[in-house]
Amino acid sequence: MKQGLLRLRSQTVHGIVLDIVMPDRDGLQGVEDLKKAAPKTKIVTVSGARDAEEFLTVSGYLGADASLLKSQVASLSTLLDLLLDS
């Protein structure tokens, strides 16, 4: 996460795929941090955790542009195409 924030400061990033459950980092806080650092960058959150639907709903309130359950990750490419074309 720390490397991602540094990269946002040094180059343009159009889209980010962010796992909500990460070691040593809260993905929900990560959404907030990423949106503050690069408000125009599209964020897709992904989770396969036990309470994934709740986490993904909250991520939307915090600024994620879209979300997917890990069981739906096969549709990630299509979702990114839609987000980045808008």
C-alpha positions as CSV (number, residue, x, y, z in Angstrom):
1,M,0.0,0.0,0.0
2,K,2.8,2.4,0.9
3,Q,4.5,1.8,-2.5
4,G,1.2,2.4,-4.3
5,L,0.7,5.8,-2.6
6,L,4.3,6.8,-3.5
7,R,3.7,5.8,-7.1
8,L,0.5,7.9,-7.2
9,R,2.6,10.9,-6.3
10,S,5.1,10.4,-9.1
11,Q,3.0,9.2,-12.0
12,T,-0.5,9.2,-13.4
13,V,-2.5,6.0,-12.5
14,H,-5.9,5.5,-14.1
15,G,-7.1,2.5,-12.2
16,I,-6.3,0.6,-9.0
17,V,-7.6,-2.9,-7.9
18,L,-7.4,-3.1,-4.1
19,D,-8.0,-6.1,-1.9
20,I,-9.9,-5.0,1.2
21,V,-8.2,-7.5,3.5
22,M,-4.4,-7.1,3.4
23,P,-1.7,-7.9,5.8
24,D,-0.5,-5.0,7.9
25,R,-3.1,-2.6,6.3
26,D,-6.8,-1.9,6.4
27,G,-8.1,-1.8,2.9
28,L,-11.0,0.5,3.8
29,Q,-8.5,3.1,5.1
30,G,-6.5,2.4,1.9
31,V,-9.5,3.5,-0.2
32,E,-9.7,6.8,1.7
33,D,-5.9,7.4,1.4
34,L,-5.9,6.6,-2.3
35,K,-8.8,8.9,-3.1
36,K,-7.2,11.7,-1.1
37,A,-3.9,11.2,-3.0
38,A,-5.5,10.8,-6.5
39,P,-9.2,11.7,-6.5
40,K,-9.6,11.0,-10.3
41,T,-8.1,7.5,-10.1
42,K,-10.7,4.8,-10.4
43,I,-10.7,2.2,-7.6
44,V,-12.1,-1.3,-7.7
45,T,-12.2,-3.1,-4.4
46,V,-12.2,-6.9,-4.2
47,S,-12.8,-9.1,-1.2
48,G,-13.3,-12.8,-0.5
49,A,-13.5,-12.3,3.3
50,R,-16.4,-13.7,5.4
51,D,-18.1,-10.3,5.5
52,A,-17.1,-9.4,2.0
53,E,-20.4,-7.8,1.0
54,E,-20.4,-5.5,4.0
55,F,-16.7,-4.5,3.4
56,L,-17.4,-3.8,-0.3
57,T,-20.5,-1.7,0.5
58,V,-18.5,0.4,3.0
59,S,-15.7,0.8,0.4
60,G,-18.2,2.4,-2.0
61,Y,-19.2,4.9,0.7
62,L,-15.5,5.7,1.2
63,G,-14.8,6.4,-2.5
64,A,-14.4,3.1,-4.4
65,D,-15.8,3.4,-7.9
66,A,-16.8,-0.3,-8.1
67,S,-16.4,-3.6,-6.2
68,L,-16.3,-7.3,-6.8
69,L,-16.5,-10.4,-4.7
70,K,-13.4,-12.6,-5.4
71,S,-15.8,-15.2,-6.8
72,Q,-16.6,-12.6,-9.6
73,V,-13.1,-11.7,-10.4
74,A,-13.4,-13.1,-13.9
75,S,-15.5,-10.0,-14.8
76,L,-12.7,-7.6,-13.6
77,S,-11.4,-6.8,-17.1
78,T,-14.9,-5.8,-18.3
79,L,-15.5,-3.8,-15.3
80,L,-12.2,-1.9,-15.6
81,D,-12.9,-1.2,-19.3
82,L,-16.3,0.3,-18.3
83,L,-14.8,2.4,-15.5
84,L,-11.8,3.7,-17.5
85,D,-13.9,4.6,-20.6
86,S,-16.2,6.8,-18.5
